């Protein structure tokens, strides 16, 4: 029996063009390039060297700090001559002329409410912009987002005048309110974009079951906002903890955070590098721990809502 081989092979289906896939492949190829990886490692090492030097100097005795550089500790360690001590930290934290322990507590008192207040306000505002249809919504959202371009420096004098008129100047409230005002545009924008990515079917299903805006917010929307809340919370925590300008202008010696005292040490005790290095590392250790422990939430929250479709 002769068989006629018909062309039964299925015709090749052309793949749809995918510009995003091509760009993704090109980006992956570029990032996986050994030269790019080597350059990234070199930049990371160079970026970390000052922090390592600060850490090593903070543990060295005053005489060693004055006589040699921090990099000599490696040779001293091999020779068995390296000496490390916690005396610098004891002087920085508890000495009467520095007393960084009090300012360390002030930093927490300033930072935690300055993170919590804008998150609460931004959550309510973002929900309104995302899921409540009202007149002028788009214009108002664009106007709030545009406030990010306003420099902080030009708002300090009007805010300070308003605080004096209200009689709260020099209190923690002035610092809390200032940081909250400066953070709200970014917080509303970030949380709004994340809320818009929530499937509309979830919200509509909750409304069909009789849920109002309050129930939809707390039972449907809020549990899905953990990455975005973590991202903004970390960003705001780092910003407020490291702030010097707002705390210096809006506060007083009783409310000054750690950054203000460390800046004063740099001016009044610039020769005491051993104490200054310990104070600087005390100021940076908390944000360093916060970022390293929560960086996965930070990246996930920033990317959430950034790409649609």
VOBA-1610 file (N, C-alpha, C; in pm, whole numbers, padded with zeros to 5 digits, always signed):
BEGIN
Unk+00087-00118+00000Unk+00000+00000+00000Unk+00090+00122+00000Unk+00066+00201-00100Unk+00145+00323-00110Unk+00085+00429-00022Unk+00171+00492+00039Unk+00126+00601+00127Unk+00171+00733+00072Unk+00079+00816+00068Unk+00111+00952+00023Unk+00128+01039+00146Unk+00248+01080+00156Unk+00277+01162+00274Unk+00223+01303+00252Unk+00113+01318+00313Unk+00056+01453+00305Unk+00127+01544+00403Unk+00123+01662+00373Unk+00188+01759+00462Unk+00094+01785+00580Unk+00105+01688+00673Unk+00015+01695+00789Unk+00073+01775+00904Unk+00195+01815+00887Unk+00256+01892+00996Unk+00181+02023+01016Unk+00157+02049+01137Unk+00084+02172+01168Unk+00168+02293+01127Unk+00105+02387+01062Unk+00181+02506+01023Unk+00233+02580+01145Unk+00347+02632+01129Unk+00409+02705+01241Unk+00332+02834+01268Unk+00291+02844+01387Unk+00214+02962+01426Unk+00312+03073+01461Unk+00305+03183+01395Unk+00399+03291+01428Unk+00372+03344+01568Unk+00480+03368+01640Unk+00467+03420+01775Unk+00431+03567+01771Unk+00342+03605+01856Unk+00306+03747+01857Unk+00425+03830+01900Unk+00435+03946+01841Unk+00547+04033+01882Unk+00535+04068+02029Unk+00645+04065+02093Unk+00647+04096+02237Unk+00763+04188+02266Unk+00737+04319+02259Unk+00843+04415+02283Unk+00893+04410+02426Unk+00802+04388+02520Unk+00842+04382+02660Unk+00933+04265+02685Unk+00905+04150+02622Unk+00989+04032+02641Unk+01128+04056+02584Unk+01136+04123+02469Unk+01267+04153+02411Unk+01348+04244+02502Unk+01282+04344+02556Unk+01354+04434+02647Unk+01395+04362+02773Unk+01310+04273+02820Unk+01345+04198+02940Unk+01466+04109+02915Unk+01467+04044+02798Unk+01582+03958+02767Unk+01709+04040+02753Unk+01701+04156+02690Unk+01818+04241+02676Unk+01868+04289+02812Unk+01771+04326+02900Unk+01810+04372+03032Unk+01875+04260+03112Unk+01819+04137+03101Unk+01877+04025+03174Unk+02017+03995+03122Unk+02034+04002+02990Unk+02166+03975+02932Unk+02268+04079+02978Unk+02224+04205+02984Unk+02317+04310+03027Unk+02353+04296+03174Unk+02253+04261+03257Unk+02280+04248+03399Unk+02361+04124+03433Unk+02350+04020+03349Unk+02426+03898+03373Unk+02564+03902+03312Unk+02597+04011+03248Unk+02730+04026+03189Unk+02834+04025+03301Unk+02941+03945+03286Unk+03042+03939+03393Unk+03108+04073+03419Unk+03124+04154+03316Unk+03185+04285+03337Unk+03094+04375+03422Unk+02962+04367+03395Unk+02868+04446+03474Unk+02865+04398+03619Unk+02871+04266+03638Unk+02873+04214+03774Unk+03000+04256+03848Unk+03113+04251+03780Unk+03239+04293+03842Unk+03235+04441+03879Unk+03182+04522+03789Unk+03172+04666+03818Unk+03080+04692+03937Unk+02969+04618+03945Unk+02877+04634+04058Unk+02944+04597+04190Unk+03023+04491+04189Unk+03093+04449+04310Unk+03195+04555+04352Unk+03268+04610+04255Unk+03368+04712+04286Unk+03301+04837+04345Unk+03188+04879+04286Unk+03117+04996+04338Unk+03066+04969+04479Unk+03014+04848+04502Unk+02964+04814+04636Unk+03076+04818+04740Unk+03194+04767+04702Unk+03307+04768+04795Unk+03352+04910+04826Unk+03364+04993+04721Unk+03405+05132+04741Unk+03303+05208+04825Unk+03175+05176+04805Unk+03069+05243+04880Unk+03071+05202+05028Unk+03117+05082+05056Unk+03114+05030+05192Unk+03238+05067+05272Unk+03347+05100+05204Unk+03473+05128+05274Unk+03460+05238+05380Unk+03394+05352+05352Unk+03383+05454+05458Unk+03308+05405+05582Unk+03205+05322+05561Unk+03131+05269+05675Unk+03218+05175+05757Unk+03296+05093+05689Unk+03387+05003+05761Unk+03491+05083+05840Unk+03544+05187+05778Unk+03640+05271+05848Unk+03580+05340+05969Unk+03456+05386+05956Unk+03389+05448+06069Unk+03369+05348+06183Unk+03329+05227+06148Unk+03306+05124+06250Unk+03436+05088+06322Unk+03543+05068+06247Unk+03671+05032+06308Unk+03722+05144+06397Unk+03712+05268+06349Unk+03760+05382+06428Unk+03683+05397+06558Unk+03555+05365+06556Unk+03473+05382+06676Unk+03515+05287+06788Unk+03586+05181+06756Unk+03630+05086+06859Unk+03777+05104+06896Unk+03847+05197+06833Unk+03989+05214+06862Unk+04009+05316+06974Unk+04111+05297+07058Unk+04141+05395+07163Unk+04182+05529+07103Unk+04168+05634+07183Unk+04196+05769+07134Unk+04340+05783+07085Unk+04436+05727+07155Unk+04576+05740+07115Unk+04602+05674+06980Unk+04543+05557+06958Unk+04562+05490+06830Unk+04497+05568+06716Unk+04382+05629+06742Unk+04314+05707+06638Unk+04400+05825+06596Unk+04470+05887+06692Unk+04551+06004+06660Unk+04683+05967+06593Unk+04731+05847+06617Unk+04864+05810+06567Unk+04862+05741+06432Unk+04755+05672+06397Unk+04753+05594+06273Unk+04612+05585+06218Unk+04604+05548+06091Unk+04475+05532+06026Unk+04408+05402+06064Unk+04277+05395+06034Unk+04200+05277+06075Unk+04245+05152+06002Unk+04300+05168+05879Unk+04340+05051+05801Unk+04461+04978+05860Unk+04530+05042+05954Unk+04645+04976+06015Unk+04605+04868+06115Unk+04476+04860+06147Unk+04434+04760+06246Unk+04452+04618+06194Unk+04450+04601+06062Unk+04465+04467+06007Unk+04607+04416+06028Unk+04707+04505+06005Unk+04844+04466+06032Unk+04869+04447+06181Unk+04808+04533+06264Unk+04824+04519+06409Unk+04761+04390+06459Unk+04649+04350+06397Unk+04584+04227+06439Unk+04671+04106+06408Unk+04737+04110+06291Unk+04827+03998+06257Unk+04947+03992+06351Unk+04990+04110+06396Unk+05105+04114+06488Unk+05064+04096+06634Unk+04936+04080+06657Unk+04886+04063+06794Unk+04887+04189+06876Unk+04884+04306+06810Unk+04892+04432+06881Unk+04761+04511+06876Unk+04663+04458+06808Unk+04538+04530+06794Unk+04462+04541+06926Unk+04414+04660+06956Unk+04340+04685+07080Unk+04207+04749+07043Unk+04097+04690+07093Unk+03964+04746+07071Unk+03897+04766+07206Unk+03811+04868+07210Unk+03748+04902+07337Unk+03612+04964+07311Unk+03524+04954+07412Unk+03392+05017+07406Unk+03391+05154+07475Unk+03509+05203+07509Unk+03517+05330+07582Unk+03459+05445+07501Unk+03480+05445+07371Unk+03426+05553+07288Unk+03274+05558+07295Unk+03210+05442+07293Unk+03063+05438+07299Unk+03013+05479+07438Unk+03084+05441+07542Unk+03045+05484+07676Unk+03055+05635+07691Unk+03162+05692+07635Unk+03178+05838+07641Unk+03070+05908+07561Unk+03042+05855+07441Unk+02943+05920+07356Unk+02802+05912+07414Unk+02769+05800+07475Unk+02632+05779+07522Unk+02606+05842+07658Unk+02703+05833+07749Unk+02674+05866+07888Unk+02758+05979+07945Unk+02857+06028+07872Unk+02936+06140+07923Unk+02850+06266+07926Unk+02871+06347+08027Unk+02787+06465+08044Unk+02798+06565+07930Unk+02914+06570+07863Unk+02932+06667+07756Unk+02870+06622+07625Unk+02836+06496+07613Unk+02775+06445+07490Unk+02633+06395+07517Unk+02617+06296+07605Unk+02487+06245+07647Unk+02400+06209+07527Unk+02454+06125+07438Unk+02377+06087+07320Unk+02261+05994+07353Unk+02262+05932+07470Unk+02152+05842+07506Unk+02019+05917+07509Unk+02018+06039+07562Unk+01894+06118+07566Unk+01847+06153+07426Unk+01938+06193+07341Unk+01901+06228+07204Unk+01862+06104+07123Unk+01917+05988+07159Unk+01879+05862+07096Unk+01731+05833+07123Unk+01687+05855+07246Unk+01546+05837+07279Unk+01460+05940+07206Unk+01508+06064+07198Unk+01434+06168+07125Unk+01413+06131+06979Unk+01511+06064+06919Unk+01497+06024+06780Unk+01380+05928+06762Unk+01364+05835+06854Unk+01249+05745+06846Unk+01118+05819+06869Unk+01119+05913+06964Unk+00998+05990+06992Unk+00958+06074+06871Unk+01055+06125+06799Unk+01026+06204+06679Unk+00985+06115+06562Unk+01054+06004+06542Unk+01038+05926+06420Unk+00910+05845+06416Unk+00877+05775+06523Unk+00762+05684+06519Unk+00630+05757+06490Unk+00594+05865+06562Unk+00470+05935+06523Unk+00478+05998+06385Unk+00597+06044+06343Unk+00611+06105+06211Unk+00596+06002+06099Unk+00605+05875+06132Unk+00578+05769+06034Unk+00431+05729+06040Unk+00375+05720+06159Unk+00239+05671+06177Unk+00135+05772+06127Unk+00153+05901+06157Unk+00054+06003+06121Unk+00033+06011+05969Unk+00137+06027+05886Unk+00110+06035+05742Unk+00055+05906+05683Unk+00089+05791+05740Unk+00034+05665+05688Unk-00117+05662+05708Unk-00164+05701+05825Unk-00308+05699+05853Unk-00382+05795+05759Unk-00332+05916+05747Unk-00398+06015+05661Unk-00391+05973+05515Unk-00276+05923+05471Unk-00261+05886+05331Unk-00347+05765+05294Unk-00366+05673+05388Unk-00453+05558+05361Unk-00595+05604+05328Unk-00649+05694+05408Unk-00785+05742+05385Unk-00794+05821+05256Unk-00696+05907+05230Unk-00699+05987+05109Unk-00682+05900+04984Unk-00591+05804+04990Unk-00568+05717+04874Unk-00692+05633+04843Unk-00760+05586+04946Unk-00883+05509+04922Unk-00988+05597+04855Unk-01000+05721+04899Unk-01097+05811+04836Unk-01065+05836+04691Unk-00937+05859+04660Unk-00899+05883+04521Unk-00914+05757+04435Unk-00896+05641+04492Unk-00898+05518+04414Unk-01039+05463+04393Unk-01126+05473+04494Unk-01252+05399+04488Unk-01376+05484+04510Unk-01362+05611+04534Unk-01479+05699+04551Unk-01478+05801+04438Unk-01586+05804+04362Unk-01597+05896+04249Unk-01660+06026+04296Unk-01583+06133+04294Unk-01635+06263+04332Unk-01584+06368+04235Unk-01648+06479+04234Unk-01618+06585+04138Unk-01479+06645+04164Unk-01400+06657+04058Unk-01266+06714+04068Unk-01163+06619+04125Unk-01192+06489+04125Unk-01101+06393+04185Unk-00965+06391+04115Unk-00967+06383+03982Unk-00841+06373+03907Unk-00757+06499+03924Unk-00822+06614+03918Unk-00748+06740+03932Unk-00685+06750+04071Unk-00761+06713+04173Unk-00710+06721+04309Unk-00595+06624+04330Unk-00603+06504+04271Unk-00495+06407+04286Unk-00368+06458+04219Unk-00380+06513+04101Unk-00262+06568+04032Unk-00203+06684+04112Unk-00289+06767+04170Unk-00240+06880+04249Unk-00163+06833+04372Unk-00214+06731+04439Unk-00143+06678+04556Unk-00011+06617+04516Unk-00010+06540+04406Unk+00116+06480+04361Unk+00217+06587+04320Unk+00169+06697+04263Unk+00259+06804+04220Unk+00325+06874+04337Unk+00272+06859+04457Unk+00334+06922+04574Unk+00472+06866+04604Unk+00506+06752+04545Unk+00639+06695+04568Unk+00750+06781+04512Unk+00717+06866+04415Unk+00820+06950+04355Unk+00849+07074+04438Unk+00767+07101+04541Unk+00788+07219+04624Unk+00906+07194+04717Unk+01010+07276+04712Unk+01125+07255+04802Unk+01085+07273+04948Unk+01140+07188+05033Unk+01108+07195+05175Unk+01154+07330+05233Unk+01265+07381+05183Unk+01324+07500+05245Unk+01230+07621+05240Unk+01151+07634+05132Unk+01067+07754+05121Unk+00941+07743+05206Unk+00914+07625+05262Unk+00795+07608+05346Unk+00827+07622+05495Unk+00953+07626+05531Unk+00987+07625+05673Unk+00945+07752+05745Unk+00968+07868+05684Unk+00933+07994+05749Unk+00782+08009+05764Unk+00700+07984+05659Unk+00554+07992+05681Unk+00503+07892+05786Unk+00556+07771+05785Unk+00514+07673+05885Unk+00554+07718+06026Unk+00675+07769+06040Unk+00720+07814+06171Unk+00633+07929+06222Unk+00596+08019+06134Unk+00508+08130+06173Unk+00372+08078+06218Unk+00320+07977+06146Unk+00191+07920+06185Unk+00200+07849+06319Unk+00310+07780+06345Unk+00327+07713+06474Unk+00336+07813+06588Unk+00402+07926+06564Unk+00412+08029+06668Unk+00274+08085+06698Unk+00194+08110+06594Unk+00059+08163+06614Unk-00029+08064+06690Unk-00007+07933+06668Unk-00087+07831+06738Unk-00034+07801+06878Unk+00085+07850+06910Unk+00140+07830+07042Unk+00202+07694+07065Unk+00241+07623+06957Unk+00301+07490+06972Unk+00446+07490+06928Unk+00503+07607+06907Unk+00641+07613+06860Unk+00736+07554+06964Unk+00834+07476+06917Unk+00933+07418+07005Unk+00892+07287+07068Unk+00777+07233+07030Unk+00732+07105+07085Unk+00753+06995+06982Unk+00728+06872+07025Unk+00738+06761+06931Unk+00632+06770+06822Unk+00520+06836+06850Unk+00414+06845+06752Unk+00460+06917+06625Unk+00543+07018+06640Unk+00589+07091+06521Unk+00670+07000+06430Unk+00753+06914+06487Unk+00834+06823+06406Unk+00745+06714+06345Unk+00652+06660+06424Unk+00563+06556+06371Unk+00479+06608+06255Unk+00419+06725+06274Unk+00333+06780+06170Unk+00412+06818+06046Unk+00531+06872+06063Unk+00613+06910+05947Unk+00650+06789+05864Unk+00698+06684+05928Unk+00734+06564+05853Unk+00611+06500+05789Unk+00496+06505+05856Unk+00375+06448+05798Unk+00332+06525+05674Unk+00340+06657+05680Unk+00303+06740+05565Unk+00394+06711+05447Unk+00524+06702+05471Unk+00618+06678+05363Unk+00604+06538+05303Unk+00556+06442+05382Unk+00550+06303+05336Unk+00419+06269+05267Unk+00313+06345+05289Unk+00181+06307+05239Unk+00172+06295+05087Unk+00228+06387+05006Unk+00215+06369+04861Unk+00268+06236+04810Unk+00387+06196+04853Unk+00442+06068+04810Unk+00362+05952+04866Unk+00318+05962+04990Unk+00243+05853+05051Unk+00110+05831+04979Unk+00040+05938+04949Unk-00088+05926+04879Unk-00067+05869+04740Unk+00036+05915+04670Unk+00063+05864+04535Unk+00096+05716+04536Unk+00181+05674+04627Unk+00223+05534+04634Unk+00106+05443+04671Unk+00031+05479+04773Unk-00080+05395+04818Unk-00195+05396+04717Unk-00216+05508+04651Unk-00320+05514+04547Unk-00289+05418+04433Unk-00164+05420+04386Unk-00127+05330+04276Unk-00142+05184+04316Unk-00110+05153+04439Unk-00124+05015+04484Unk-00271+04976+04493Unk-00355+05066+04545Unk-00498+05036+04555Unk-00563+05017+04419Unk-00518+05093+04321Unk-00576+05080+04188Unk-00544+04945+04125Unk-00442+04877+04172Unk-00408+04744+04121Unk-00491+04633+04184Unk-00564+04664+04291Unk-00652+04565+04352Unk-00766+04535+04256Unk-00796+04409+04226Unk-00905+04378+04132Unk-01037+04442+04175Unk-01100+04506+04079Unk-01227+04573+04108Unk-01335+04474+04149Unk-01321+04349+04103Unk-01421+04249+04136Unk-01427+04223+04286Unk-01313+04233+04356Unk-01314+04213+04500Unk-01396+04320+04570Unk-01377+04444+04529Unk-01450+04555+04591Unk-01598+04546+04557Unk-01629+04516+04430Unk-01769+04507+04390Unk-01839+04391+04459Unk-01769+04279+04478Unk-01830+04166+04549Unk-01860+04202+04693Unk-01771+04275+04757Unk-01796+04317+04894Unk-01914+04413+04902Unk-01927+04501+04804Unk-02039+04594+04804Unk-02171+04521+04778Unk-02168+04420+04693Unk-02291+04342+04668Unk-02335+04267+04793Unk-02240+04235+04880Unk-02274+04169+05006Unk-02319+04267+05113Unk-02327+04394+05076Unk-02377+04495+05170Unk-02271+04570+05245Unk-02146+04554+05209Unk-02038+04623+05280Unk-02031+04769+05235Unk-02013+04858+05331Unk-01994+04998+05300Unk-01846+05029+05280Unk-01817+05157+05267Unk-01678+05196+05243Unk-01589+05159+05361Unk-01638+05171+05482Unk-01556+05140+05599Unk-01521+04992+05601Unk-01620+04906+05578Unk-01595+04762+05577Unk-01506+04721+05461Unk-01528+04781+05343Unk-01443+04750+05227Unk-01299+04790+05256Unk-01282+04905+05320Unk-01147+04953+05349Unk-01074+04860+05445Unk-01139+04825+05556Unk-01071+04747+05660Unk-01065+04598+05628Unk-01162+04543+05558Unk-01167+04399+05537Unk-01115+04354+05402Unk-01116+04443+05302Unk-01073+04403+05167Unk-00943+04472+05128Unk-00940+04604+05139Unk-00827+04681+05087Unk-00707+04676+05181Unk-00729+04707+05307Unk-00617+04720+05401Unk-00532+04594+05414Unk-00591+04472+05419Unk-00505+04353+05430Unk-00414+04331+05309Unk-00448+04392+05195Unk-00367+04374+05075Unk-00259+04480+05058Unk-00252+04573+05151Unk-00160+04686+05138Unk-00030+04669+05215Unk-00004+04551+05267Unk+00116+04532+05350Unk+00245+04571+05279Unk+00269+04528+05154Unk+00396+04569+05089Unk+00408+04719+05072Unk+00299+04784+05031Unk+00306+04929+05011Unk+00325+05003+05143Unk+00256+04960+05247Unk+00272+05023+05378Unk+00414+05004+05431Unk+00468+04884+05412Unk+00605+04858+05458Unk+00704+04944+05380Unk+00684+04957+05250Unk+00776+05036+05169Unk+00777+05182+05211Unk+00658+05240+05225Unk+00653+05380+05266Unk+00699+05397+05410Unk+00663+05303+05497Unk+00706+05312+05636Unk+00857+05312+05649Unk+00924+05226+05574Unk+01071+05222+05578Unk+01129+05351+05522Unk+01075+05396+05409Unk+01125+05518+05347Unk+01109+05637+05441Unk+00992+05650+05504Unk+00968+05762+05594Unk+01052+05750+05721Unk+01069+05629+05771Unk+01152+05610+05890Unk+01295+05655+05864Unk+01352+05613+05752Unk+01490+05653+05720Unk+01500+05803+05701Unk+01400+05862+05636Unk+01404+06006+05610Unk+01398+06085+05740Unk+01305+06051+05827Unk+01287+06127+05951Unk+01404+06103+06046Unk+01449+05979+06058Unk+01559+05950+06149Unk+01686+06026+06110Unk+01713+06038+05981Unk+01835+06103+05934Unk+01817+06253+05912Unk+01699+06306+05941Unk+01674+06447+05915Unk+01749+06536+06015Unk+01800+06644+05965Unk+01867+06745+06048Unk+01799+06880+06036Unk+01758+06918+05915Unk+01707+07053+05889Unk+01577+07080+05965Unk+01478+06993+05949Unk+01348+07016+06012Unk+01360+07013+06163Unk+01433+06916+06216Unk+01448+06905+06361Unk+01522+07026+06418Unk+01619+07078+06346Unk+01697+07190+06396Unk+01616+07319+06397Unk+01531+07337+06296Unk+01454+07462+06286Unk+01327+07457+06370Unk+01259+07343+06368Unk+01129+07333+06435Unk+01140+07293+06583Unk+01252+07238+06625Unk+01263+07188+06761Unk+01339+07282+06853Unk+01370+07231+06971Unk+01451+07303+07068Unk+01543+07202+07136Unk+01635+07243+07223Unk+01727+07147+07284Unk+01660+07031+07356Unk+01535+07047+07398Unk+01467+06937+07465Unk+01408+06836+07367Unk+01391+06875+07243Unk+01331+06787+07143Unk+01429+06747+07032Unk+01552+06793+07039Unk+01649+06763+06934Unk+01673+06612+06924Unk+01675+06556+06802Unk+01709+06414+06785Unk+01859+06394+06780Unk+01898+06272+06751Unk+02039+06234+06755Unk+02121+06306+06648Unk+02061+06330+06532Unk+02137+06392+06423Unk+02184+06533+06459Unk+02101+06605+06533Unk+02139+06741+06572Unk+02258+06738+06667Unk+02257+06646+06762Unk+02367+06638+06858Unk+02496+06593+06791Unk+02487+06500+06698Unk+02607+06455+06628Unk+02665+06570+06544Unk+02579+06649+06483Unk+02627+06766+06408Unk+02696+06866+06499Unk+02644+06883+06620Unk+02709+06972+06716Unk+02845+06916+06759Unk+02855+06784+06773Unk+02984+06724+06807Unk+03087+06750+06699Unk+03043+06744+06573Unk+03137+06768+06463Unk+03190+06910+06466Unk+03110+07003+06519Unk+03156+07141+06524Unk+03233+07174+06650Unk+03189+07123+06764Unk+03251+07161+06890Unk+03362+07066+06934Unk+03356+06939+06887Unk+03457+06842+06929Unk+03516+06772+06806Unk+03544+06852+06705Unk+03595+06794+06581Unk+03727+06724+06598Unk+03803+06757+06704Unk+03930+06690+06726Unk+03916+06555+06792Unk+03804+06530+06857Unk+03782+06402+06926Unk+03720+06302+06829Unk+03802+06255+06736Unk+03748+06169+06630Unk+03697+06037+06686Unk+03756+05992+06796Unk+03713+05865+06852Unk+03570+05874+06904Unk+03534+05988+06967Unk+03397+06006+07016Unk+03302+06036+06901Unk+03347+06116+06807Unk+03262+06152+06694Unk+03229+06031+06608Unk+03325+05944+06586Unk+03299+05824+06506Unk+03200+05731+06576Unk+03213+05719+06708Unk+03117+05637+06782Unk+02977+05698+06776Unk+02968+05830+06791Unk+02838+05895+06782Unk+02775+05882+06645Unk+02857+05893+06540Unk+02804+05879+06405Unk+02752+05739+06380Unk+02823+05638+06429Unk+02778+05501+06408Unk+02655+05471+06492Unk+02643+05530+06611Unk+02522+05514+06690Unk+02402+05571+06614Unk+02424+05683+06545Unk+02315+05747+06472Unk+02272+05665+06350Unk+02362+05589+06291Unk+02328+05517+06169Unk+02292+05372+06191Unk+02314+05318+06310Unk+02294+05175+06330Unk+02147+05136+06322Unk+02057+05221+06375Unk+01914+05187+06373Unk+01858+05187+06230Unk+01876+05293+06150Unk+01826+05285+06012Unk+01892+05175+05931Unk+02018+05144+05962Unk+02085+05035+05891Unk+02018+04902+05921Unk+01986+04878+06046Unk+01919+04754+06085Unk+01779+04748+06024Unk+01707+04858+06029Unk+01571+04861+05975Unk+01570+04831+05826Unk+01660+04894+05752Unk+01659+04874+05607Unk+01703+04733+05569Unk+01809+04682+05631Unk+01859+04550+05595Unk+01759+04441+05632Unk+01686+04458+05740Unk+01591+04356+05781Unk+01461+04361+05703Unk+01427+04476+05646Unk+01298+04491+05577Unk+01314+04531+05431Unk+01432+04513+05374Unk+01453+04561+05238Unk+01369+04487+05135Unk+01335+04360+05161Unk+01253+04287+05063Unk+01113+04349+05054Unk+01059+04396+05166Unk+00930+04465+05163Unk+00942+04601+05096Unk+01056+04664+05115Unk+01078+04795+05054Unk+01076+04785+04902Unk+01151+04691+04846Unk+01156+04674+04701Unk+01022+04628+04647Unk+00958+04534+04715Unk+00830+04482+04670Unk+00724+04591+04670Unk+00725+04674+04771Unk+00625+04780+04779Unk+00648+04888+04676Unk+00773+04920+04646Unk+00798+05023+04545Unk+00760+04974+04405Unk+00782+04845+04379Unk+00748+04791+04247Unk+00599+04768+04233Unk+00528+04746+04342Unk+00384+04722+04334Unk+00314+04847+04282Unk+00230+04826+04185Unk+00156+04939+04127Unk+00235+05017+04025Unk+00362+04982+04004Unk+00442+05057+03907Unk+00414+05015+03764Unk+00371+04889+03742Unk+00346+04838+03609Unk+00203+04789+03603Unk+00130+04834+03507Unk-00009+04792+03489Unk-00021+04716+03358Unk-00126+04629+03352Unk-00151+04558+03228Unk-00078+04428+03222
//
